[in-house]
């Protein structure tokens, strides 16, 4: 077993999806929270049109295959769907490291993405930037710009 921050491919993953044309919008955030609490790696909604041009959303999620039944139960109990599509999926994950960058307002963690030993990308941690922006009553954009300036 490899540490999760090392470059690797997860081969035991499942992508699940349902089309929802009659689930109230206010339920969708609740369902997303339940899926994440149950261990989903990713959950998202995409606007779609179904038969008879009915507007709807497609809920998609990614999880480890051993969570399939738990996710299926949530989808069937908490949405209006009568069925769930799912299929096996592999996910490549870059090696990840974190470093800190000092701005005039405070410290921001920065995620680093490595591929074959080469640093390919760096991204400020949103929650750190948001907290600094709120605390200092400055635009979030200004915090990101200060971090990016340190990275270049």
C-alpha positions in Angstrom: 0.0 0.0 0.0 1.3 3.4 -0.9 0.9 6.7 1.1 -2.0 8.7 -0.5 0.3 11.7 -1.3 2.6 9.6 -3.5 2.1 9.4 -7.3 -0.1 6.4 -7.9 -3.2 5.0 -9.7 -6.2 3.9 -7.8 -7.7 0.9 -9.7 -10.5 -0.1 -7.3 -12.7 2.9 -8.0 -16.3 3.2 -9.2 -18.1 6.1 -10.9 -21.8 6.2 -10.2 -24.5 8.4 -11.8 -28.2 9.1 -11.7 -30.4 11.5 -13.7 -32.8 13.4 -11.6 -35.7 15.4 -13.2 -38.0 15.4 -10.2 -35.7 15.8 -7.1 -36.2 19.2 -5.5 -33.2 21.4 -5.7 -33.0 22.0 -2.0 -32.4 18.2 -1.5 -29.3 18.1 -3.7 -27.0 19.8 -1.3 -28.2 17.5 1.5 -27.5 14.5 -0.7 -24.1 15.7 -1.6 -23.2 16.2 2.1 -24.4 12.6 2.9 -22.4 11.1 0.1 -19.2 12.9 1.2 -19.8 11.9 4.8 -20.1 8.3 3.6 -16.7 8.5 1.9 -17.3 9.7 -1.7 -14.1 11.1 -3.2 -16.0 13.5 -5.5 -19.6 14.4 -6.0 -20.9 16.8 -8.6 -24.0 17.9 -10.5 -24.4 18.6 -14.3 -27.4 20.3 -15.8 -29.0 18.0 -18.5 -32.2 17.6 -20.5 -34.1 14.4 -20.4 -36.9 13.0 -22.6 -39.6 15.4 -23.5 -37.0 18.2 -23.0 -37.4 18.1 -19.2 -34.6 20.0 -17.4 -32.8 17.8 -14.9 -29.5 17.3 -13.2 -27.1 14.4 -13.4 -25.5 13.5 -10.1 -22.1 11.8 -10.5 -19.8 10.5 -7.8 -16.5 8.8 -7.5 -15.8 6.3 -4.7 -13.8 3.3 -3.7 -15.5 0.1 -4.9 -16.0 -1.1 -1.4 -18.4 1.8 -0.8 -20.7 1.0 -3.7 -23.5 -0.4 -1.6 -23.4 2.5 0.9 -23.5 5.0 -1.9 -26.3 3.1 -3.7 -28.4 3.1 -0.5 -28.0 6.9 -0.1 -28.9 7.6 -3.8 -32.0 5.3 -3.6 -33.2 6.6 -0.2 -32.4 10.3 -0.6 -33.3 11.0 -4.2 -36.2 10.2 -6.5 -34.2 7.9 -8.7 -35.3 4.3 -9.4 -31.9 3.1 -10.6 -28.2 3.8 -10.4 -25.6 3.4 -13.2 -22.0 2.5 -12.1 -18.9 1.3 -13.7 -15.3 0.6 -12.7 -12.8 3.3 -13.1 -9.1 3.9 -12.5 -7.8 7.3 -11.2 -4.2 8.5 -11.6 -3.1 10.8 -8.8 -0.1 13.0 -8.9 2.3 13.0 -6.0 1.3 15.8 -3.6 3.3 17.9 -1.2 2.5 21.1 0.7 4.5 24.1 1.5 3.8 27.4 3.1 3.9 30.9 1.6 4.0 34.0 3.7 1.9 37.0 2.6 1.6 40.4 4.3 -1.6 39.1 5.9 -0.5 35.7 7.0 0.6 32.2 6.0 -1.1 30.2 3.1 -0.6 26.6 2.5 0.2 25.7 -1.2 -0.5 22.3 -2.7 2.2 21.1 -5.1 1.6 18.5 -7.8 4.5 16.3 -8.9 4.7 14.0 -11.9 7.7 11.7 -12.6 9.7 13.8 -10.1 8.9 17.1 -11.8 6.9 19.9 -10.1 4.1 20.6 -12.6 1.7 22.8 -10.5 1.2 24.7 -7.4 -2.2 25.9 -6.0 -3.0 28.0 -2.9 -5.3 26.3 -0.4 -8.7 28.0 -0.8 -9.7 27.8 2.9 -6.4 29.6 4.0 -7.0 32.3 1.4 -10.7 32.7 2.3 -9.8 33.0 6.0 -7.2 35.7 5.4 -9.6 37.6 3.1 -12.4 37.6 5.7 -10.1 38.4 8.6 -8.5 41.3 6.8 -11.6 42.4 4.9 -9.8 42.3 1.6 -10.8 40.7 -1.7 -10.1 37.0 -2.0 -8.5 37.8 -5.4 -5.8 39.9 -3.6 -4.8 37.0 -1.4 -4.4 34.7 -4.4 -2.4 37.3 -6.3 0.0 37.7 -3.3 0.5 34.0 -3.1 1.0 33.6 -6.9 3.6 36.5 -6.7 5.5 34.5 -4.2 5.4 31.4 -6.4 6.8 33.0 -9.5 
